[in-house]
Each structure stands twice: as structure tokens, then as C-alpha cells.
Amino acid sequence: MRTLLRNGHEATIIEQDRDRYERLESEFEHQAMQGDATELFVLEKAGVKRPPDLVLALTGDDEDNLVITQIAKEKYGVPKVIARVNDPRNQPHFDLLGISPTVCATSSILGLVEHEVPEHDLVHLLELRKENLEIVEVQIDKSSPCAGISVMRDGKAEIAVGKTELKPGDQVLAILQPGKEDELRKILLKK
């Protein structure tokens, strides 16, 4: 919120919990309001009728985030909505309703953990659901049967050319369609 305001954007934060609201009000003054953002009159009081350029639904409850983004999008014509997905198992519901992009701390943390644990041969870094693509990282080992892609070697990115040879320890970033991980594993990892 601070960054948005500092960059000259108009922003309103809605907080249902009284204690948290009071802390936000003392910091952000008139940019904070108390209420339940799933209620129309609260959203309207926050300015959703104009409509704003963007509505973020970042509560700890996936159902609330679905309701908030659907109301903003469908009833008030907000052009862009972003929702927090607390439980990755609920992602298909957001996808089904066209709520994109979404952010999921659980999935992001899992990706970071996979990145740091050497046993994971393929790490999901970013999902671009709208574009039906994902970015994955693959660690090359000495039995990998591949060549000719972009690579990270000794901490430096290298754009692959026809003569580029992948070596054990290289990290490859690949952009592919979801569900193609097994094909990538066969090409890069021989598993």
C-alpha cells in the first residue's frame, strides 16, 4: 500500500478486523476503512462504482476472494482483478471463473524450497495461466542427453547458440505448456 501511495496511485484498503483496521487507519488515515469487502455497500463506499483500474482481493479466505473479485469484475466492470489463493487446491475455481492473475504464497514458497533442495530435478518457478505457459528450472546432471538451450552456468546467464553444450551442474530455464514436464525430463534428464 505504501508503495502504491508513494507512486501517486489512489488506493483504499478495507479491513474487517477492528484492531487491524485501527492500526491501518493510524498509518494510512483516509485510505483505510473498516468493513466486510464481500458486502456491496462496503465496496461502493470504497469507490468500486467508478470503477477503479484494479481490485485486489487479499483476504485469508479463498471464498471471500472469489466473491470480491467476481463482484468487482461482473457487477462493476473493474477491468483487472487479482486474487490471493490461500489453498492451491482452490486454484481451479479461480481459473474456472476467469480470475487471473492470482497469487499463492504456498505455491511460491514450495517453488523456493524445491529450488534449494537438490533432489528436485524440475522446479516450477512461475505459472502464466492466462498464456497457458509455465517457467521451470532443470538441473542438468552428467547423464543428461541434451544440447542447444539457454543455460545458467556458474551464476551467469548464457544465451544458447547452436554450438552451446550443456554441462553437468548447468541450470536450464525452460518455458513450456503445463503438463509437458515429463517430455522435458526425457529430453534433458533421461528419466
Secondary structure, DSSP 8 states (H G I E B T S, - for coil): -HHHHHTT----EEE-SHHHHHHHHHHHGGGEEES-TTSHHHHHHHTTTS--SEEEE--S-HHHHHHHHHIIIIIT--SEEEEE-SSGGGHHHHHHTT--SEE-HHHHHHHHHHHH-TT-SEEEEEEETTTTEEEEEEE--TT----SS-EEETTEEE---TT----TT-EEEEEE-TT-HHHHHHHHH--
